[in-house]
Amino acid sequence: MIDINALAKPILDLLASFGSGVLPAGGPSDSLRSTSTSVDQIHQMGRASINGVNNAWDGVAADAVTAKALRVQTSAATISDRGNDMAGVVNQAAAQVETGQKELTGIAQSFIDKTVAIGPALGTPAGMSLAVGTAIDHLGQAVNTVGKVRSELDTQTASMSELTPPPPTPPPAAMPVAAAAAPQAISMASGALGSVGSMASGLMGSSANQTSTASIASPAGTSSTTGTKTDTGTGVKLTLPDGSTVTAPNEKAATAVRAALGTVGTPYVWGGNSPGSGLDCSGMTKYAYGEAGVDIPRLAAEQDGGSQVSPGDVMPGDLAVWDGHVAMVIGNGQLVEAGDPVQVSSIRTENSGMNFHGFYRPTE
C-alpha cells in the first residue's frame, strides 16, 4: 500500500512554510498610517504658524522665514503621502500572500480528496500510479501558486524600495515655533518610515521559507507618484525643477504653473507678451493663465482677482500681487517671476517698497 502521507508531505510542507498574510494590529501598515497622521498634524501646525508670523511680522526676514517654512511644509506633506503609499503596498502584499495561502490550502485538500476517492485501488499498481500522478499534478499547481505570489511580491517590494528613501530635510533656520520644530519631527518621521519599510519588506520576504520542493525568495527591492497634501484632499501633482513634488489646487492652476516654468530664461521686455521674444511680469502671468484657458487682466495691480489666500495656504498657481509687480507661486517656498530674465525665486511679500496686495487664486 502506498503511503498517502508521504505523497502529500511536499505540498503540506509548502503550505506550512507559507505565510498567512494576516497583518497584526499595530503592525507595519498601522504604524505607517499612524506616522503619516502625526506628520499631518505637524503640517497643520506649520500652516497656523506661517499665517501667524505674516500677521505679526513684515519685511525681508519674515519672507525668508516663510519661504523656508513652506519648504518644510512640502517635506512634511511628501513624507505623509509616502507613509500612506507604503501602507498601501504592505496591505497589497499581505492580501496577495493571503490569497496564495488559500489557494495552497485548496490544492492540498483537493489532493487528499482525490487520493481518498481512489479507495482500495491504492493497493494495486494502477491505483498507485494514479495516486503518484495526482501528487505530481497537485505539487505542480502548488509550485505555480508560489511562483505567482513571488512575482507579485517582487512588484510590491520594488514599490517599497522606491518609496523608502526619505526626502531631503530642509536646512535649519529661524522660523515660527511650530515650523521650527517641524524639521526635527520630519527627520524622526523619515526614520520611522524607513524602519517600518524594513518591517514591511520583512513581512513580504517571510511569507514563505525555503523547502525541499519550492520557496519564495526574499525580494530584493511599483513606481508610485507621491505628492504633497492639499487641504481638500484633491488636486493635481507637479514635479518642480528642484525635484520636489507639489500639488496645485486644480488642473487650470497646474497648467498655468507648467506654462510659467516654460518661460524661465525669457528676457525681460517691458510690455512684452511673447515667451518667444520677451515678457514683463504681468505679461508672463497673463500668458501662463491664458494657456490654462483663464483670462486675467493685463496690468499687475489688477491681477488680484479670484479668492485671496493666506501665506500658509498658498498653492501652486496662486499669484503674489503688488502695486507694480506680480509673480506666480509654484510651491516648495518658491515663485516664478519676470526679472531679467524670467526666473525662479524664493516666495516673498517685499518688492522694492511696493505695496503688497496679497496672494490670490485666479481659478476660484
MIRODO-274458 format. One record per residue (C-alpha): residue in one letter; y negated, z negated, x. Coordinates in Angstrom, 3 decimals, decimal comma. Example, Ala and Ser with C-alpha at 12.3 -4.5 7.8 and 13.67 -1.06 7.14 Angstrom:
BEGIN
('a'; (4,500; -7,800; 12,300))
('s'; (1,060; -7,140; 13,670))
This chain:
BEGIN
('m'; (0,000; 0,000; 0,000))
('i'; (-3,391; 0,992; 1,391))
('d'; (-5,951; -1,821; 1,886))
('i'; (-8,836; -1,047; -0,507))
('n'; (-10,951; -3,780; 1,086))
('a'; (-10,676; -2,055; 4,452))
('l'; (-11,808; 1,215; 2,921))
('a'; (-14,722; -0,471; 1,144))
('k'; (-15,836; -2,522; 4,150))
('p'; (-18,154; 0,087; 5,793))
('i'; (-20,025; 0,610; 2,512))
('l'; (-20,224; -3,121; 1,767))
('d'; (-21,365; -3,906; 5,320))
('l'; (-24,113; -1,315; 4,993))
('l'; (-25,174; -2,821; 1,679))
('a'; (-25,180; -6,336; 3,133))
('s'; (-27,393; -5,257; 6,030))
('f'; (-29,882; -3,502; 3,770))
('g'; (-32,958; -5,485; 2,757))
('s'; (-33,648; -6,275; -0,890))
('g'; (-37,233; -5,000; -0,817))
('v'; (-38,371; -8,007; -2,819))
('l'; (-41,621; -9,379; -1,388))
('p'; (-42,036; -13,166; -1,391))
('a'; (-45,055; -14,814; -2,972))
('g'; (-47,691; -15,255; -0,297))
('g'; (-46,063; -12,535; 1,807))
('p'; (-47,734; -9,651; 3,678))
('s'; (-49,123; -7,890; 0,605))
('d'; (-50,623; -11,052; -0,882))
('s'; (-52,084; -12,057; 2,487))
('l'; (-53,748; -8,678; 2,904))
('r'; (-55,328; -8,761; -0,545))
('s'; (-56,472; -12,344; -0,006))
('t'; (-58,163; -11,321; 3,257))
('s'; (-59,890; -8,426; 1,515))
('t'; (-61,140; -10,760; -1,212))
('s'; (-62,616; -13,091; 1,420))
('v'; (-64,359; -10,190; 3,154))
('d'; (-65,715; -9,010; -0,205))
('q'; (-67,312; -12,433; -0,633))
('i'; (-68,966; -12,060; 2,774))
('h'; (-70,200; -8,640; 1,653))
('q'; (-71,838; -10,156; -1,430))
('m'; (-73,438; -12,937; 0,622))
('g'; (-74,817; -10,317; 3,005))
('r'; (-76,459; -8,389; 0,163))
('a'; (-78,247; -11,506; -1,057))
('s'; (-79,360; -12,410; 2,470))
('i'; (-80,743; -8,932; 3,194))
('n'; (-82,731; -8,987; -0,014))
('g'; (-83,987; -12,499; 0,748))
('v'; (-85,184; -11,525; 4,212))
('n'; (-87,028; -8,486; 2,915))
('n'; (-88,732; -10,571; 0,256))
('a'; (-89,924; -13,125; 2,797))
('w'; (-90,416; -11,116; 5,986))
('d'; (-92,093; -7,794; 6,778))
('g'; (-92,518; -5,811; 9,939))
('v'; (-90,577; -4,137; 12,713))
('a'; (-88,473; -7,213; 13,471))
('a'; (-87,460; -7,576; 9,827))
('d'; (-86,499; -3,899; 9,756))
('a'; (-84,323; -4,350; 12,852))
('v'; (-82,573; -7,305; 11,214))
('t'; (-81,995; -5,301; 8,031))
('a'; (-80,574; -2,312; 9,903))
('k'; (-78,115; -4,490; 11,819))
('a'; (-77,166; -6,466; 8,720))
('l'; (-76,448; -3,240; 6,836))
('r'; (-74,174; -2,118; 9,655))
('v'; (-72,325; -5,418; 9,297))
('q'; (-72,031; -4,682; 5,579))
('t'; (-70,409; -1,339; 6,371))
('s'; (-67,889; -3,031; 8,670))
('a'; (-67,079; -5,667; 6,055))
('a'; (-66,508; -3,068; 3,366))
('t'; (-64,343; -0,966; 5,676))
('i'; (-62,164; -3,964; 6,564))
('s'; (-61,792; -4,910; 2,914))
('d'; (-60,749; -1,403; 1,952))
('r'; (-58,354; -1,252; 4,881))
('g'; (-56,713; -4,522; 3,805))
('n'; (-56,170; -3,280; 0,267))
('d'; (-54,828; 0,036; 1,570))
('m'; (-52,410; -1,794; 3,868))
('a'; (-51,226; -3,961; 0,976))
('g'; (-50,537; -0,791; -0,970))
('v'; (-48,476; 0,589; 1,925))
('v'; (-46,436; -2,621; 2,115))
('n'; (-45,770; -2,539; -1,622))
('q'; (-44,711; 1,114; -1,488))
('a'; (-42,341; 0,420; 1,406))
('a'; (-40,867; -2,586; -0,366))
('a'; (-40,320; -0,520; -3,522))
('q'; (-38,555; 2,174; -1,506))
('v'; (-36,251; -0,408; 0,096))
('e'; (-35,531; -1,967; -3,296))
('t'; (-34,655; 1,448; -4,753))
('g'; (-32,372; 2,175; -1,798))
('q'; (-30,644; -1,173; -2,222))
('k'; (-29,960; -0,449; -5,887))
('e'; (-28,573; 2,983; -5,011))
('l'; (-26,253; 1,482; -2,398))
('t'; (-25,061; -1,122; -4,897))
('g'; (-24,266; 1,662; -7,366))
('i'; (-22,377; 3,633; -4,699))
('a'; (-20,290; 0,604; -3,736))
('q'; (-19,474; -0,164; -7,355))
('s'; (-18,566; 3,481; -8,013))
('f'; (-16,094; 3,444; -5,108))
('i'; (-14,450; 0,267; -6,338))
('d'; (-14,196; 1,578; -9,894))
('k'; (-12,637; 4,865; -8,788))
('t'; (-10,077; 3,297; -6,464))
('v'; (-9,096; 0,726; -9,108))
('a'; (-8,613; 3,603; -11,554))
('i'; (-6,013; 5,140; -9,234))
('g'; (-3,829; 2,132; -10,040))
('p'; (-0,181; 2,059; -8,906))
('a'; (-0,508; 5,543; -7,453))
('l'; (-2,249; 3,927; -4,452))
('g'; (1,242; 3,270; -3,121))
('t'; (2,037; 6,964; -2,980))
('p'; (0,921; 9,456; -0,315))
('a'; (-1,118; 11,360; -2,915))
('g'; (-2,805; 8,139; -4,106))
('m'; (-3,603; 7,032; -0,547))
('s'; (-5,052; 10,460; 0,241))
('l'; (-7,205; 10,296; -2,880))
('a'; (-8,455; 6,787; -2,009))
('v'; (-9,354; 7,778; 1,545))
('g'; (-11,162; 10,882; 0,308))
('t'; (-13,070; 8,786; -2,227))
('a'; (-14,061; 6,322; 0,507))
('i'; (-15,311; 9,099; 2,780))
('d'; (-17,282; 10,679; -0,076))
('h'; (-18,957; 7,391; -1,051))
('l'; (-19,699; 6,443; 2,544))
('g'; (-21,422; 9,819; 2,942))
('q'; (-23,536; 9,073; -0,148))
('a'; (-24,439; 5,669; 1,295))
('v'; (-25,470; 7,155; 4,652))
('n'; (-27,614; 9,756; 2,865))
('t'; (-29,351; 6,976; 0,926))
('v'; (-30,062; 5,110; 4,166))
('g'; (-31,433; 8,281; 5,750))
('k'; (-33,713; 8,930; 2,777))
('v'; (-35,136; 5,409; 2,858))
('r'; (-35,583; 5,588; 6,611))
('s'; (-37,609; 8,801; 6,233))
('e'; (-39,747; 7,194; 3,524))
('l'; (-40,354; 4,140; 5,713))
('d'; (-41,333; 6,332; 8,649))
('t'; (-44,069; 7,783; 6,445))
('q'; (-45,270; 4,357; 5,315))
('t'; (-45,291; 2,875; 8,798))
('a'; (-47,243; 5,878; 10,075))
('s'; (-49,807; 4,968; 7,425))
('m'; (-49,782; 1,355; 8,599))
('s'; (-50,261; 2,445; 12,190))
('e'; (-53,385; 4,401; 11,266))
('l'; (-54,781; 1,533; 9,206))
('t'; (-54,148; -1,242; 11,729))
('p'; (-56,920; -0,571; 14,315))
('p'; (-59,958; -2,657; 13,306))
('p'; (-63,397; -1,050; 13,008))
('p'; (-65,881; -1,749; 15,806))
('t'; (-67,680; -5,072; 15,487))
('p'; (-71,490; -4,729; 15,458))
('p'; (-73,293; -6,340; 18,400))
('p'; (-74,683; -9,848; 17,805))
('a'; (-78,298; -10,014; 16,662))
('a'; (-80,717; -12,304; 14,895))
('m'; (-80,250; -11,834; 11,170))
('p'; (-80,124; -13,790; 7,893))
('v'; (-77,845; -16,828; 7,850))
('a'; (-75,102; -15,230; 5,751))
('a'; (-75,380; -11,924; 7,564))
('a'; (-75,414; -13,678; 10,945))
('a'; (-72,098; -15,325; 10,099))
('a'; (-70,593; -12,050; 8,980))
('p'; (-69,700; -10,521; 12,396))
('q'; (-67,612; -13,577; 13,353))
('a'; (-65,969; -13,643; 9,944))
('i'; (-65,292; -9,924; 10,110))
('s'; (-63,758; -10,324; 13,560))
('m'; (-61,487; -13,055; 12,188))
('a'; (-60,591; -10,850; 9,240))
('s'; (-59,787; -7,958; 11,575))
('g'; (-57,393; -10,199; 13,465))
('a'; (-55,815; -11,291; 10,213))
('l'; (-55,311; -7,691; 9,123))
('g'; (-53,724; -6,821; 12,436))
('s'; (-51,423; -9,837; 12,187))
('v'; (-50,410; -9,067; 8,646))
('g'; (-49,998; -5,426; 9,594))
('s'; (-47,389; -6,548; 12,125))
('m'; (-45,709; -8,598; 9,401))
('a'; (-45,625; -5,523; 7,185))
('s'; (-44,121; -3,413; 9,962))
('g'; (-41,519; -6,114; 10,441))
('l'; (-40,692; -6,080; 6,751))
('m'; (-40,104; -2,346; 6,834))
('g'; (-38,234; -2,403; 10,108))
('s'; (-35,862; -5,157; 8,973))
('s'; (-34,892; -3,521; 5,715))
('a'; (-31,598; -2,602; 7,332))
('n'; (-29,925; -3,597; 10,576))
('q'; (-27,539; -1,576; 12,692))
('t'; (-23,915; -1,488; 11,570))
('s'; (-20,882; 0,315; 12,852))
('t'; (-21,468; 3,116; 10,383))
('a'; (-25,219; 3,581; 9,857))
('s'; (-28,585; 1,967; 10,402))
('i'; (-32,247; 2,080; 9,515))
('a'; (-34,206; 2,021; 12,753))
('s'; (-37,438; 0,076; 13,029))
('p'; (-40,135; 2,719; 12,509))
('a'; (-42,458; 3,389; 15,408))
('g'; (-45,541; 3,521; 13,528))
('t'; (-49,919; 8,273; 5,873))
('s'; (-53,101; 9,157; 6,585))
('s'; (-55,489; 7,240; 4,402))
('t'; (-59,164; 7,585; 3,858))
('t'; (-60,864; 4,380; 3,978))
('g'; (-64,341; 3,819; 2,923))
('t'; (-66,975; 1,343; 2,127))
('k'; (-67,349; -0,644; -1,043))
('t'; (-69,694; 0,159; -3,842))
('d'; (-70,815; -2,354; -6,412))
('t'; (-69,318; -0,335; -9,233))
('g'; (-66,050; 0,462; -7,510))
('t'; (-66,827; 4,182; -7,795))
('g'; (-68,495; 6,664; -5,509))
('v'; (-67,948; 9,452; -3,001))
('k'; (-66,889; 8,649; 0,546))
('l'; (-68,633; 10,209; 3,541))
('t'; (-67,977; 10,108; 7,259))
('l'; (-71,197; 9,880; 9,254))
('p'; (-71,836; 11,392; 12,695))
('d'; (-71,284; 7,939; 14,257))
('g'; (-67,757; 7,858; 12,795))
('s'; (-68,436; 5,194; 10,169))
('t'; (-67,274; 5,709; 6,587))
('v'; (-69,743; 5,026; 3,783))
('t'; (-69,833; 5,600; 0,039))
('a'; (-72,540; 7,448; -1,859))
('p'; (-73,119; 6,443; -5,499))
('n'; (-72,166; 9,886; -6,818))
('e'; (-71,384; 13,462; -5,788))
('k'; (-75,030; 14,600; -6,014))
('a'; (-76,145; 11,916; -3,588))
('a'; (-73,233; 12,728; -1,275))
('t'; (-74,125; 16,425; -1,324))
('a'; (-77,759; 15,602; -0,525))
('v'; (-76,685; 13,473; 2,454))
('r'; (-74,474; 16,248; 3,794))
('a'; (-77,320; 18,749; 3,404))
('a'; (-79,816; 16,412; 5,110))
('l'; (-77,469; 15,796; 8,028))
('g'; (-77,057; 19,549; 8,302))
('t'; (-80,772; 19,859; 9,102))
('v'; (-80,661; 17,483; 12,072))
('g'; (-82,249; 19,196; 15,058))
('t'; (-84,575; 21,368; 12,962))
('p'; (-88,117; 21,463; 14,438))
('y'; (-90,903; 19,668; 12,561))
('v'; (-93,274; 22,068; 10,830))
('w'; (-95,980; 20,702; 8,539))
('g'; (-95,357; 22,118; 5,084))
('g'; (-92,012; 23,526; 6,264))
('n'; (-89,339; 24,121; 3,630))
('s'; (-86,644; 26,005; 5,535))
('p'; (-83,918; 24,331; 7,604))
('g'; (-83,603; 27,590; 9,496))
('s'; (-87,145; 27,535; 10,893))
('g'; (-88,896; 24,233; 10,239))
('l'; (-89,187; 21,236; 7,931))
('d'; (-91,528; 18,375; 7,253))
('c'; (-90,336; 15,059; 5,831))
('s'; (-90,628; 15,808; 2,127))
('g'; (-89,531; 19,406; 2,683))
('m'; (-86,275; 18,116; 4,166))
('t'; (-85,526; 15,689; 1,322))
('k'; (-86,507; 18,229; -1,349))
('y'; (-84,270; 20,836; 0,285))
('a'; (-81,342; 18,378; 0,557))
('y'; (-81,533; 17,327; -3,066))
('g'; (-82,061; 20,922; -4,104))
('e'; (-78,675; 21,684; -2,539))
('a'; (-77,277; 18,995; -4,861))
('g'; (-78,927; 20,558; -7,908))
('v'; (-81,542; 17,797; -8,206))
('d'; (-85,211; 18,841; -8,344))
('i'; (-87,608; 16,288; -6,843))
('p'; (-91,391; 16,606; -6,233))
('r'; (-92,614; 18,271; -3,038))
('l'; (-95,016; 15,541; -1,857))
('a'; (-93,571; 12,476; -0,093))
('a'; (-95,530; 9,889; -2,092))
('e'; (-94,287; 11,467; -5,327))
('q'; (-90,600; 11,292; -4,451))
('d'; (-90,323; 7,711; -5,727))
('g'; (-88,558; 8,842; -8,892))
('g'; (-85,270; 7,695; -10,337))
('s'; (-84,442; 3,995; -10,061))
('q'; (-85,756; 1,610; -7,433))
('v'; (-83,142; -0,287; -5,412))
('s'; (-83,452; -3,372; -3,218))
('p'; (-82,838; -3,168; 0,559))
('g'; (-79,498; -4,966; 0,266))
('d'; (-78,268; -2,466; -2,307))
('v'; (-79,298; 0,822; -0,680))
('m'; (-76,644; 3,530; -0,605))
('p'; (-76,387; 6,969; 0,993))
('g'; (-78,778; 9,398; -0,658))
('d'; (-81,443; 6,807; -1,518))
('l'; (-84,966; 7,707; -0,406))
('a'; (-87,286; 5,463; 1,598))
('v'; (-90,790; 6,389; 0,392))
('w'; (-94,183; 5,707; 1,996))
('d'; (-97,660; 6,974; 1,111))
('g'; (-97,301; 9,847; 3,571))
('h'; (-93,649; 9,896; 4,623))
('v'; (-90,155; 9,971; 3,151))
('a'; (-86,668; 9,637; 4,665))
('m'; (-83,125; 9,655; 3,299))
('v'; (-80,745; 6,718; 3,731))
('i'; (-77,337; 7,882; 4,980))
('g'; (-75,605; 4,485; 5,252))
('n'; (-74,495; 2,093; 8,002))
('g'; (-78,100; 0,979; 8,525))
('q'; (-79,367; 4,499; 9,185))
('l'; (-81,547; 7,189; 7,667))
('v'; (-82,320; 10,831; 8,442))
('e'; (-85,938; 11,969; 8,625))
('a'; (-88,090; 14,830; 9,781))
('g'; (-89,503; 13,647; 13,055))
('d'; (-89,745; 16,282; 15,734))
('p'; (-87,021; 17,373; 15,305))
('v'; (-85,160; 16,120; 12,212))
('q'; (-83,151; 13,148; 13,438))
('v'; (-81,101; 10,073; 12,515))
('s'; (-82,921; 6,740; 12,895))
('s'; (-82,379; 3,089; 12,017))
('i'; (-83,368; 2,172; 8,481))
('r'; (-86,841; 0,658; 8,185))
('t'; (-89,774; -0,040; 5,886))
('e'; (-92,531; 0,224; 8,530))
('n'; (-94,031; 3,634; 9,363))
('s'; (-97,333; 3,833; 11,269))
('g'; (-99,041; 1,347; 8,972))
('m'; (-98,381; 3,373; 5,814))
('n'; (-97,908; 1,601; 2,502))
('f'; (-94,191; 1,395; 1,715))
('h'; (-93,340; 2,207; -1,903))
('g'; (-89,677; 1,160; -1,692))
('f'; (-86,186; 2,615; -1,850))
('y'; (-85,395; 4,976; -4,726))
('r'; (-82,254; 6,643; -6,090))
('p'; (-83,190; 10,111; -7,456))
('t'; (-79,819; 10,523; -9,191))
('e'; (-80,374; 7,597; -11,587))
